[in-house]
Amino acid sequence: MSYLLKLYETYEANRDQVGVIRKAQNGQEYTLLPISHTTQTAHIEVLVTEEGEFHSASILGKKGEITLIPCTEDSASRSGTKIAPYPLHDKLSYVAGDLVKFSRKQKSDEPFRCYLEQLEQWATSKYATDKLKSIYRYIRKRTLIADLVNDGILHVDDQNKLIEKWDKERGEKPLIFQVLSGNQESAFVRFSVHSPQKNLEKVWQDEAMYESFIRFYNDWLHEEDYCYVTGKYLPQTHKHANKIRHAGDKSKLISSNDKSGFTYRGRFTKAAQAASISYEASQKAHNALKWLIHKQGKVIHNRVFLVWGNRLVSVPDPMEDTPVALQLGFETSTKKKAYTFENYAKRVAKAIDGVKSELSLDEDVNILVLDSATEGRLAVLYYRSLKGDDYLQRLQDWHTTCVWNHRWKDVAFYGAPSTLNIAYAAYGSGANEKVIKSLMERMLPCIIDGQSIPHDIVRRLFQRAINPMAFADAWEWEKTLSIACAVINKQQGGIGVALDQTIEDRSYLFGRLLAIADVLERSALRDGEKRDTNAVRYMTAFQRHPERTWQTIQFALLPYQGRLGAKATYFSKLIDEVASKIPYEDFNNKPLTGKFLLGFYSQRYELYQKKNSDLSETDTTKEEA
């Protein structure tokens, strides 16, 4: 129940956001829902006068509009043929009292009678507003279908029955048939009140309407019991919200509707004996969760990754790369100083201090992962709650240990890669979605709890990074290589990008040899000649049989050394210097470890840094001359 309590507290801490409409990055509108409310996609908007007469109607675009509507426990969880009307806005089969007269399918007006009875109780209660009374006076006239037909919104055939499917022979398709995937009777209708004298707020955006229904429905609630979330005796509920991830989501976090089979395994006779949750706590926790997912959740193939604080809702995301998570920008200068670890570590620490100044260190930071195995059940796959100080410390540890220099396409930064990029680097951009989101979930304990990165992930990254010929684009291999180096660097305790000439590890030294061969050959290529070097082509074989493959690569370097002439002397001396550090007994065909990639990248980076530096000095000399 702890994550429900944190969500409940988040709702209470952000009550000023209730009903405030915002837009997500995908352009979809969302809000922190009031309790006893949900959202539905409305297709038709009907305006009535203050006297309860029909004024006008309109069709809400080709996709409808998400509308905030009041709901009861039954209507929020209705399905199939169950009759459970929403209190105010609903489908035509509920709100149209004259539908039976115009429909070939609807034989009974029972849905409307249930709707009208429920609406009457609200509209005649002490909590009713003037807008509600106006809508109720119109609804009970039972003329909605006729008014919509007369207004050109709905369409009937020669027998004055609603047309179920529009045929091409009838001419151009009306807008209502473009909006709906089903027949006209499936249209969802929302109501509002029109006044020529005053500019009335839309019913679904009116706080007075929210409060009116909340207070009215609260009188309906009964069966008080101990709430496992709040620790208070409050009216309980057995029906909990769905539509958690999106409007069409039928999965629930909490459900106990199975009355037969093996649900309780003989331990309980009622669901409440296992756990009871109050209506208020359930509503507030679920509404906060929906709001947070829309606001800042990361959804990967329906798996939700969510990080939030109770008061400071937005906190650094542990799954993002360093520039995004800590909002750092790094120079893309080739100057080596810009990428020293000391310089980078100071910037990370400064960014963390900036977050500490906003986030109370006593405030909890919550990490939640959700997914559904079936259509109706949503599971909590991972949940952790940490004090703000502990969370930021672990975040700082991750972003100063799992780091490398990343340069691919338009990306250039020094830091930790995102978990999504780690997943794609390990399995490729075309990998199965289940594999990708599973790896991202497995990486969370490594960041949050300081656990070791699983060996199979490290091994997978290493195997793909030493096989550059399997990539269609060079930049994709470079991306995989730098990500693999970051993860291996973390595993090895932090060797660093800068070339360490004191390291005498066999794999590291062999990696340096391959890098020198790669830069040597690439330096000898003619202008416009773009191809893979022998070092790159033989990389996989070199890792498996370094001694044997090195002989092949070294022999292939001879023509390029000849082409470079005196310029090849530096590379030749460097090869001799590195090779001499490998003990005689270690110069064999034993496969190389992950440090091989670190040595390769660091040596290659060092050579390119030196080459750029030499070119800059040459340009400066020419300018001075």
C-alpha positions as CSV (number, residue, x, y, z in Angstrom):
1,M,0.0,0.0,0.0
2,S,3.0,2.3,0.3
3,Y,2.9,3.5,-3.3
4,L,-0.8,4.3,-3.0
5,L,-0.1,6.4,0.1
6,K,2.6,8.3,-1.8
7,L,0.2,8.9,-4.7
8,Y,-2.5,10.0,-2.2
9,E,0.0,12.5,-0.6
10,T,1.0,13.8,-4.0
11,Y,-2.7,14.5,-4.8
12,E,-3.1,16.4,-1.5
13,A,0.1,18.4,-2.1
14,N,-1.1,19.4,-5.6
15,R,-4.7,20.2,-5.1
16,D,-4.2,23.6,-6.8
17,Q,-3.7,21.6,-10.0
18,V,-7.1,19.9,-9.9
19,G,-9.1,20.8,-13.1
20,V,-6.2,22.8,-14.6
21,I,-5.9,21.7,-18.2
22,R,-2.4,21.2,-19.6
23,K,-0.9,19.7,-22.7
24,A,1.5,16.8,-22.8
25,Q,4.5,16.7,-25.2
26,N,2.3,14.7,-27.7
27,G,-0.2,17.5,-27.7
28,Q,-2.8,15.6,-25.7
29,E,-4.6,17.5,-22.9
30,Y,-4.7,16.2,-19.4
31,T,-5.5,17.4,-15.9
32,L,-5.4,16.3,-12.3
33,L,-8.9,14.9,-12.0
34,P,-11.3,15.8,-9.2
35,I,-12.5,12.7,-7.3
36,S,-15.7,11.1,-8.6
37,H,-14.7,12.3,-12.1
38,T,-13.1,10.7,-15.2
39,T,-12.5,11.5,-18.9
40,Q,-14.3,10.4,-22.0
41,T,-14.0,11.2,-25.7
42,A,-17.1,13.3,-26.6
43,H,-18.3,13.4,-30.2
44,I,-21.3,15.8,-29.9
45,E,-21.7,19.0,-27.9
46,V,-25.2,20.1,-27.1
47,L,-26.0,23.6,-25.8
48,V,-29.2,24.3,-23.9
49,T,-30.7,27.6,-22.8
50,E,-31.0,28.5,-19.1
51,E,-34.7,27.8,-19.5
52,G,-34.0,24.2,-20.5
53,E,-34.6,24.6,-24.3
54,F,-32.5,23.2,-27.1
55,H,-30.2,25.9,-28.5
56,S,-27.6,24.3,-30.8
57,A,-25.3,21.3,-31.3
58,S,-22.0,20.7,-33.0
59,I,-19.7,17.8,-33.8
60,L,-16.3,17.9,-32.0
61,G,-13.7,17.4,-34.8
62,K,-12.8,14.2,-36.5
63,K,-11.4,12.6,-33.3
64,G,-13.7,14.0,-30.7
65,E,-12.5,15.8,-27.6
66,I,-11.4,14.5,-24.2
67,T,-14.0,15.8,-21.7
68,L,-13.9,15.8,-17.9
69,I,-17.2,14.2,-16.7
70,P,-18.6,13.1,-13.3
71,C,-18.8,9.4,-12.7
72,T,-20.1,6.9,-10.1
73,E,-18.3,3.7,-9.1
74,D,-20.6,1.6,-11.3
75,S,-20.3,3.8,-14.4
76,A,-16.5,4.0,-14.1
77,S,-16.3,0.3,-14.3
78,R,-19.2,-0.6,-16.6
79,S,-18.7,-3.1,-19.4
80,G,-20.7,-5.2,-21.8
81,T,-24.5,-5.0,-21.4
82,K,-24.4,-3.7,-17.8
83,I,-26.6,-0.6,-17.3
84,A,-24.7,2.0,-15.4
85,P,-25.2,5.6,-16.6
86,Y,-22.8,8.4,-16.1
87,P,-24.4,11.2,-14.0
88,L,-24.5,13.9,-16.7
89,H,-22.7,13.3,-20.0
90,D,-23.0,10.0,-21.7
91,K,-23.8,8.0,-24.9
92,L,-27.0,8.6,-26.8
93,S,-28.4,5.3,-25.6
94,Y,-28.5,6.8,-22.1
95,V,-29.2,10.5,-22.6
96,A,-31.7,10.4,-25.4
97,G,-35.2,9.7,-24.2
98,D,-36.6,9.4,-27.7
99,L,-33.9,7.0,-29.1
100,V,-36.3,4.0,-29.2
101,K,-38.5,5.9,-31.7
102,F,-35.6,6.5,-34.0
103,S,-33.6,3.3,-33.5
104,R,-33.9,-0.1,-35.1
105,K,-31.7,-1.7,-32.4
106,Q,-32.8,-0.1,-29.2
107,K,-36.0,-1.8,-28.0
108,S,-36.1,-0.5,-24.4
109,D,-35.7,2.8,-22.8
110,E,-34.4,1.3,-19.5
111,P,-30.9,2.9,-19.9
112,F,-32.5,6.3,-20.3
113,R,-34.9,5.8,-17.3
114,C,-31.9,4.8,-15.1
115,Y,-30.0,7.8,-16.3
116,L,-32.9,10.2,-15.8
117,E,-33.6,8.9,-12.3
118,Q,-30.0,9.3,-11.2
119,L,-29.8,12.8,-12.8
120,E,-33.1,13.8,-11.1
121,Q,-31.7,12.9,-7.6
122,W,-28.7,15.1,-8.3
123,A,-30.6,18.0,-9.9
124,T,-33.2,18.1,-7.1
125,S,-30.6,17.9,-4.3
126,K,-29.3,20.7,-2.2
127,Y,-26.0,20.6,-4.1
128,A,-27.5,21.3,-7.5
129,T,-26.3,24.2,-9.6
130,D,-28.3,26.4,-12.0
131,K,-26.5,24.8,-15.0
132,L,-27.4,21.3,-13.8
133,K,-31.1,22.3,-13.4
134,S,-31.2,23.7,-16.9
135,I,-29.7,20.6,-18.5
136,Y,-32.1,18.4,-16.4
137,R,-35.1,20.4,-17.6
138,Y,-34.1,19.8,-21.2
139,I,-33.3,16.1,-20.8
140,R,-36.6,15.2,-19.3
141,K,-38.4,16.5,-22.4
142,R,-37.1,13.4,-24.3
143,T,-36.5,15.3,-27.6
144,L,-32.7,15.0,-28.0
145,I,-32.6,12.8,-31.1
146,A,-35.3,14.8,-32.9
147,D,-33.4,18.1,-32.1
148,L,-30.1,16.6,-33.4
149,V,-31.7,15.4,-36.6
150,N,-33.4,18.8,-37.2
151,D,-30.0,20.5,-36.5
152,G,-28.3,18.3,-39.1
153,I,-26.1,16.5,-36.7
154,L,-27.7,13.1,-36.9
155,H,-29.2,11.5,-40.1
156,V,-32.2,9.4,-40.6
157,D,-33.5,7.3,-43.6
158,D,-36.8,7.3,-45.4
159,Q,-38.5,5.5,-42.5
160,N,-37.3,8.1,-40.0
161,K,-34.8,5.7,-38.4
162,L,-31.1,6.5,-37.7
163,I,-28.9,5.4,-40.5
164,E,-26.5,2.7,-39.2
165,K,-24.0,2.8,-42.0
166,W,-23.4,5.5,-44.7
167,D,-23.4,4.1,-48.2
168,K,-21.5,5.8,-51.1
169,E,-24.8,6.0,-53.0
170,R,-26.1,8.5,-50.5
171,G,-23.4,11.0,-51.5
172,E,-20.7,12.7,-49.4
173,K,-20.2,11.2,-46.0
174,P,-21.5,13.4,-43.2
175,L,-19.1,14.5,-40.5
176,I,-20.7,12.3,-37.8
177,F,-19.8,9.2,-39.8
178,Q,-16.2,10.4,-40.1
179,V,-16.0,10.9,-36.3
180,L,-17.5,7.6,-35.2
181,S,-16.1,4.1,-35.8
182,G,-19.5,2.6,-35.0
183,N,-23.1,3.7,-35.8
184,Q,-24.7,7.0,-34.8
185,E,-26.1,5.6,-31.5
186,S,-22.6,5.1,-30.1
187,A,-21.9,8.9,-30.1
188,F,-21.0,10.3,-26.7
189,V,-22.7,13.6,-25.9
190,R,-21.6,16.4,-23.6
191,F,-23.9,19.2,-22.4
192,S,-23.4,22.8,-21.7
193,V,-25.5,25.9,-21.1
194,H,-25.8,28.9,-23.4
195,S,-26.7,32.4,-22.2
196,P,-26.8,35.6,-24.4
197,Q,-26.5,37.9,-21.4
198,K,-23.4,36.3,-19.7
199,N,-20.4,34.3,-20.8
200,L,-21.0,31.0,-18.9
201,E,-18.1,28.7,-18.2
202,K,-18.2,25.3,-19.9
203,V,-19.9,22.7,-17.7
204,W,-16.9,20.3,-17.9
205,Q,-14.5,23.1,-16.8
206,D,-16.7,24.6,-14.0
207,E,-15.3,24.0,-10.5
208,A,-18.7,24.6,-9.0
209,M,-20.0,21.6,-11.1
210,Y,-17.1,19.5,-9.8
211,E,-17.9,20.3,-6.2
212,S,-21.6,19.9,-6.7
213,F,-21.3,16.3,-7.8
214,I,-18.5,15.4,-5.3
215,R,-20.7,16.6,-2.4
216,F,-23.8,14.9,-3.7
217,Y,-22.1,11.6,-4.4
218,N,-20.4,11.6,-1.0
219,D,-23.8,11.3,0.6
220,W,-24.3,8.1,-1.4
221,L,-21.2,6.4,-0.1
222,H,-21.6,4.0,2.8
223,E,-20.0,0.9,4.5
224,E,-17.2,2.6,6.4
225,D,-14.2,0.4,7.1
226,Y,-10.6,0.7,8.0
227,C,-8.6,2.2,5.1
228,Y,-5.2,0.5,4.6
229,V,-3.9,3.6,2.8
230,T,-4.8,6.4,5.1
231,G,-5.2,4.5,8.4
232,K,-8.7,6.0,8.9
233,Y,-12.3,4.7,9.0
234,L,-13.8,5.9,5.8
235,P,-16.4,4.8,3.2
236,Q,-14.8,2.0,1.3
237,T,-14.9,0.8,-2.3
238,H,-14.5,-2.4,-4.1
239,K,-14.5,-0.8,-7.6
240,H,-11.3,1.0,-8.6
241,A,-10.4,3.1,-11.6
242,N,-9.1,2.0,-15.0
243,K,-7.9,4.2,-17.9
244,I,-4.6,4.6,-16.0
245,R,-2.2,4.8,-18.9
246,H,-4.5,6.3,-21.5
247,A,-8.2,6.7,-22.3
248,G,-8.6,3.2,-23.8
249,D,-6.7,1.4,-21.0
250,K,-9.0,-1.2,-19.3
251,S,-6.3,-2.6,-17.0
252,K,-6.7,-2.0,-13.2
253,L,-4.2,-1.9,-10.4
254,I,-6.7,-3.2,-7.9
255,S,-9.6,-5.6,-8.6
256,S,-11.5,-8.3,-6.8
257,N,-14.4,-9.1,-9.0
258,D,-13.8,-12.8,-9.4
259,K,-16.4,-14.5,-7.2
260,S,-15.5,-18.1,-8.2
261,G,-12.5,-20.2,-8.9
262,F,-9.2,-19.7,-7.0
263,T,-9.1,-16.0,-6.3
264,Y,-8.9,-16.2,-2.5
265,R,-7.5,-19.8,-2.2
266,G,-9.8,-20.5,0.8
267,R,-8.1,-17.8,2.9
268,F,-10.9,-15.2,2.7
269,T,-14.6,-15.1,2.1
270,K,-14.7,-11.5,1.0
271,A,-12.2,-9.3,-0.8
272,A,-12.2,-6.7,2.0
273,Q,-10.7,-9.3,4.4
274,A,-7.5,-9.2,2.3
275,A,-7.3,-5.4,2.2
276,S,-9.8,-2.5,2.3
277,I,-9.3,0.9,0.6
278,S,-11.5,3.9,1.0
279,Y,-13.2,5.5,-1.9
280,E,-11.4,8.8,-1.3
281,A,-8.0,7.2,-1.1
282,S,-8.6,5.1,-4.2
283,Q,-9.8,8.1,-6.2
284,K,-7.0,10.4,-5.2
285,A,-4.3,7.9,-5.7
286,H,-5.4,6.8,-9.1
287,N,-6.1,10.3,-10.3
288,A,-2.6,11.4,-9.1
289,L,-1.1,8.4,-11.0
290,K,-2.9,9.3,-14.2
291,W,-1.8,12.9,-13.9
292,L,1.8,12.0,-13.3
293,I,2.0,9.5,-16.2
294,H,0.7,12.2,-18.6
295,K,2.9,14.9,-17.1
296,Q,6.2,13.1,-16.9
297,G,5.9,9.4,-17.2
298,K,8.0,7.5,-19.7
299,V,5.8,4.9,-21.6
300,I,7.8,2.3,-23.6
301,H,5.4,-0.2,-25.4
302,N,2.7,0.3,-22.6
303,R,5.3,-0.2,-19.8
304,V,5.2,2.9,-17.6
305,F,8.4,4.2,-15.9
306,L,7.6,7.0,-13.5
307,V,9.7,9.0,-11.1
308,W,8.2,11.7,-8.9
309,G,8.4,13.6,-5.6
310,N,5.4,14.4,-3.5
311,R,5.8,18.2,-3.4
312,L,8.4,18.9,-6.1
313,V,6.7,16.6,-8.6
314,S,9.4,16.8,-11.3
315,V,12.8,15.3,-10.2
316,P,15.8,14.1,-12.2
317,D,14.9,10.9,-14.2
318,P,17.3,8.1,-13.4
319,M,16.7,6.5,-16.8
320,E,17.8,9.5,-18.9
321,D,21.3,10.3,-20.1
322,T,23.3,12.8,-18.2
323,P,22.5,16.0,-20.2
324,V,18.8,15.3,-20.0
325,A,18.6,14.0,-16.4
326,L,20.8,16.8,-14.9
327,Q,20.1,19.4,-17.6
328,L,23.8,19.7,-18.4
329,G,25.2,21.0,-21.6
330,F,28.7,20.1,-22.6
331,E,31.1,21.8,-25.0
332,T,31.7,19.9,-28.2
333,S,35.2,21.4,-28.4
334,T,38.0,19.0,-29.3
335,K,40.1,20.4,-26.5
336,K,40.9,17.6,-24.2
337,K,40.4,19.7,-21.1
338,A,36.7,19.9,-21.7
339,Y,36.4,16.2,-21.2
340,T,38.6,15.5,-18.2
341,F,36.8,13.6,-15.5
342,E,37.6,16.2,-12.8
343,N,35.9,18.9,-14.9
344,Y,32.9,16.7,-15.5
345,A,32.5,15.5,-11.9
346,K,32.4,19.1,-10.7
347,R,29.6,19.9,-13.1
348,V,27.6,16.9,-12.0
349,A,28.1,17.8,-8.4
350,K,27.0,21.4,-9.1
351,A,23.9,20.1,-10.9
352,I,23.0,17.8,-8.0
353,D,23.5,20.7,-5.6
354,G,21.1,22.8,-7.7
355,V,18.4,20.1,-7.4
356,K,19.0,19.8,-3.6
357,S,18.2,23.5,-3.3
358,E,14.7,22.8,-4.7
359,L,14.1,19.3,-3.4
360,S,13.6,19.0,0.4
361,L,16.1,16.3,1.5
362,D,13.4,14.9,3.8
363,E,11.0,14.6,0.8
364,D,10.6,11.1,-0.7
365,V,11.4,10.4,-4.3
366,N,9.4,7.5,-5.7
367,I,10.2,5.2,-8.6
368,L,7.4,3.1,-10.1
369,V,7.2,0.7,-13.0
370,L,3.9,-0.6,-14.3
371,D,2.8,-3.0,-17.0
372,S,0.0,-5.4,-17.9
373,A,0.3,-9.0,-18.8
374,T,-3.4,-9.2,-19.7
375,E,-6.0,-6.6,-20.8
376,G,-7.6,-6.3,-17.4
377,R,-4.7,-6.5,-14.9
378,L,-2.0,-3.9,-14.3
379,A,1.0,-5.0,-12.2
380,V,3.6,-3.1,-10.2
381,L,6.9,-4.5,-11.5
382,Y,9.2,-2.2,-9.5
383,Y,8.7,0.3,-6.7
384,R,11.2,2.1,-4.5
385,S,10.9,5.1,-2.3
386,L,14.0,7.0,-1.1
387,K,14.7,10.2,0.8
388,G,15.7,13.0,-1.5
389,D,19.3,13.1,-0.2
390,D,19.8,9.3,-0.7
391,Y,18.3,9.4,-4.2
392,L,20.4,12.3,-5.4
393,Q,23.6,10.7,-4.0
394,R,22.9,7.5,-5.9
395,L,22.1,9.5,-9.0
396,Q,25.4,11.3,-8.6
397,D,27.2,8.0,-8.2
398,W,25.7,6.6,-11.4
399,H,26.5,9.7,-13.5
400,T,30.1,9.8,-12.3
401,T,30.9,6.0,-12.8
402,C,28.9,4.8,-15.8
403,V,30.4,7.5,-18.0
404,W,32.1,7.8,-21.4
405,N,32.6,10.2,-24.2
406,H,29.6,9.8,-26.6
407,R,29.8,11.1,-30.2
408,W,27.3,9.9,-32.8
409,K,25.3,11.7,-35.4
410,D,24.4,15.1,-33.8
411,V,25.0,13.8,-30.3
412,A,28.1,14.8,-28.4
413,F,28.4,14.6,-24.6
414,Y,30.4,13.1,-21.8
415,G,28.3,11.2,-19.2
416,A,26.1,8.2,-18.6
417,P,23.8,6.9,-21.4
418,S,20.1,6.5,-21.0
419,T,18.7,3.0,-20.2
420,L,16.7,3.1,-23.4
421,N,20.0,3.6,-25.4
422,I,21.7,0.9,-23.4
423,A,18.8,-1.5,-24.4
424,Y,19.0,-0.6,-28.1
425,A,22.8,-0.9,-28.0
426,A,22.6,-4.3,-26.4
427,Y,19.8,-5.7,-28.7
428,G,19.6,-3.4,-31.7
429,S,16.9,-0.9,-32.7
430,G,14.7,-3.6,-34.2
431,A,14.6,-5.8,-31.0
432,N,11.4,-7.1,-29.6
433,E,9.6,-4.6,-27.4
434,K,9.4,-7.0,-24.5
435,V,13.2,-7.4,-24.5
436,I,13.8,-3.6,-24.6
437,K,11.4,-2.7,-21.7
438,S,12.6,-5.7,-19.7
439,L,16.2,-4.6,-19.9
440,M,15.3,-1.0,-18.9
441,E,13.5,-2.4,-15.9
442,R,16.5,-4.5,-14.9
443,M,18.8,-1.5,-15.1
444,L,16.8,0.5,-12.5
445,P,18.2,-1.4,-9.4
446,C,21.7,-0.8,-10.8
447,I,21.0,3.0,-10.7
448,I,18.8,3.3,-7.6
449,D,20.1,0.5,-5.4
450,G,23.8,0.4,-6.6
451,Q,23.5,-3.2,-7.8
452,S,26.0,-4.6,-10.3
453,I,25.0,-4.4,-13.9
454,P,23.9,-8.0,-14.9
455,H,26.6,-9.9,-16.7
456,D,24.4,-10.9,-19.6
457,I,23.8,-7.2,-20.4
458,V,27.5,-6.4,-20.3
459,R,28.3,-9.5,-22.4
460,R,25.7,-8.6,-25.0
461,L,27.0,-5.0,-25.3
462,F,30.6,-6.3,-25.6
463,Q,29.7,-8.8,-28.3
464,R,27.8,-6.2,-30.4
465,A,30.6,-3.6,-30.0
466,I,33.3,-5.9,-31.3
467,N,31.3,-6.7,-34.4
468,P,31.3,-3.4,-36.3
469,M,30.6,-5.1,-39.7
470,A,27.1,-6.1,-38.5
471,F,26.1,-2.4,-38.5
472,A,24.7,-0.8,-41.6
473,D,25.8,2.7,-40.5
474,A,29.1,3.7,-38.9
475,W,27.5,6.1,-36.5
476,E,25.3,3.3,-35.1
477,W,28.4,1.2,-34.3
478,E,30.1,4.2,-32.7
479,K,27.0,4.7,-30.5
480,T,27.1,1.0,-29.5
481,L,30.8,1.2,-28.9
482,S,30.7,4.2,-26.6
483,I,27.7,2.9,-24.6
484,A,29.5,-0.5,-24.2
485,C,32.5,1.4,-23.0
486,A,30.5,3.3,-20.4
487,V,28.9,0.1,-19.0
488,I,32.2,-1.8,-19.0
489,N,33.9,1.2,-17.4
490,K,31.3,1.1,-14.6
491,Q,31.9,-2.6,-14.2
492,Q,35.7,-2.2,-14.1
493,G,35.5,0.5,-11.4
494,G,36.1,3.5,-13.6
495,I,39.2,3.5,-15.8
496,G,38.2,6.7,-17.7
497,V,38.2,7.9,-21.3
498,A,41.7,9.5,-21.1
499,L,44.4,7.1,-22.2
500,D,46.2,5.6,-19.2
501,Q,49.7,4.6,-20.2
502,T,50.3,3.0,-16.9
503,I,47.8,0.2,-17.4
504,E,49.6,-3.0,-18.4
505,D,46.5,-5.2,-18.6
506,R,46.9,-7.5,-21.6
507,S,43.4,-6.8,-23.0
508,Y,43.8,-3.0,-22.6
509,L,47.2,-3.1,-24.5
510,F,45.9,-5.2,-27.3
511,G,43.0,-2.7,-27.7
512,R,45.5,0.1,-28.0
513,L,47.4,-1.8,-30.7
514,L,44.2,-2.3,-32.8
515,A,43.4,1.5,-32.4
516,I,46.8,2.5,-33.7
517,A,46.4,0.2,-36.7
518,D,43.0,1.7,-37.4
519,V,44.1,5.3,-37.2
520,L,47.3,4.6,-39.2
521,E,45.3,3.0,-42.1
522,R,42.6,5.7,-42.0
523,S,45.3,8.4,-42.2
524,A,46.6,6.8,-45.3
525,L,43.3,6.8,-47.2
526,R,43.0,9.1,-50.1
527,D,40.6,12.1,-50.2
528,G,37.1,10.9,-50.7
529,E,38.0,7.2,-50.0
530,K,35.6,6.0,-47.3
531,R,35.7,2.4,-46.2
532,D,36.3,0.2,-43.2
533,T,39.9,-0.3,-42.2
534,N,41.4,-3.8,-41.8
535,A,41.5,-3.2,-38.0
536,V,37.7,-2.7,-38.0
537,R,37.0,-5.6,-40.3
538,Y,39.1,-8.0,-38.2
539,M,37.9,-6.7,-34.8
540,T,35.8,-9.7,-33.9
541,A,38.5,-12.1,-34.9
542,F,41.1,-10.0,-33.1
543,Q,39.2,-10.2,-29.8
544,R,39.0,-14.0,-30.1
545,H,42.5,-14.7,-31.4
546,P,44.6,-11.6,-30.8
547,E,48.1,-13.0,-31.6
548,R,47.1,-14.7,-34.9
549,T,44.9,-11.9,-36.1
550,W,47.5,-9.2,-35.2
551,Q,49.9,-10.8,-37.6
552,T,47.3,-10.5,-40.4
553,I,46.6,-6.9,-39.6
554,Q,50.2,-5.9,-39.3
555,F,51.0,-7.4,-42.7
556,A,48.0,-5.5,-44.2
557,L,49.4,-2.3,-42.8
558,L,52.6,-2.4,-44.9
559,P,51.2,-0.6,-48.0
560,Y,49.7,2.1,-45.9
561,Q,52.9,2.7,-44.0
562,G,54.6,3.0,-47.4
563,R,52.0,5.5,-48.6
564,L,52.4,7.7,-45.5
565,G,56.2,7.6,-45.8
566,A,57.9,9.5,-42.9
567,K,54.6,10.2,-41.3
568,A,54.2,6.5,-40.5
569,T,57.3,6.6,-38.3
570,Y,55.3,7.9,-35.3
571,F,52.7,5.1,-35.6
572,S,55.4,2.4,-36.0
573,K,57.2,3.6,-32.9
574,L,53.9,3.7,-31.0
575,I,53.1,0.1,-32.1
576,D,56.5,-1.1,-30.9
577,E,56.1,0.8,-27.6
578,V,52.7,-0.7,-26.8
579,A,53.6,-4.2,-28.0
580,S,56.7,-4.2,-25.8
581,K,54.6,-3.8,-22.7
582,I,52.8,-7.1,-23.3
583,P,54.8,-9.9,-21.6
584,Y,56.0,-12.6,-23.9
585,E,53.8,-15.3,-22.2
586,D,50.7,-13.0,-22.6
587,F,51.1,-12.5,-26.3
588,N,48.9,-15.4,-27.2
589,N,45.4,-16.3,-28.6
590,K,43.5,-16.2,-25.3
591,P,40.3,-14.1,-25.9
592,L,40.3,-10.5,-24.7
593,T,38.1,-9.1,-21.9
594,G,36.0,-5.9,-21.9
595,K,39.1,-3.8,-21.2
596,F,40.0,-4.4,-24.8
597,L,37.3,-1.9,-25.9
598,L,38.4,0.7,-23.3
599,G,42.0,0.5,-24.6
600,F,40.8,0.7,-28.2
601,Y,38.6,3.7,-27.7
602,S,41.0,5.6,-25.4
603,Q,44.0,5.1,-27.7
604,R,42.0,6.1,-30.8
605,Y,40.6,9.1,-29.0
606,E,44.1,10.2,-27.9
607,L,45.4,9.9,-31.5
608,Y,42.6,11.9,-33.0
609,Q,43.0,14.6,-30.3
610,K,46.7,14.8,-31.1
611,K,46.0,15.0,-34.8
612,N,43.5,17.8,-34.4
613,S,45.9,19.6,-32.1
614,D,48.7,19.3,-34.7
615,L,46.4,20.7,-37.4
616,S,45.5,23.6,-35.2
617,E,49.1,24.4,-34.6
618,T,49.9,24.2,-38.3
619,D,47.1,26.6,-39.1
620,T,48.3,29.0,-36.5
621,T,51.8,28.9,-37.9
622,K,50.6,29.7,-41.4
623,E,48.5,32.6,-40.2
624,E,51.5,34.1,-38.3
625,A,53.7,33.7,-41.4
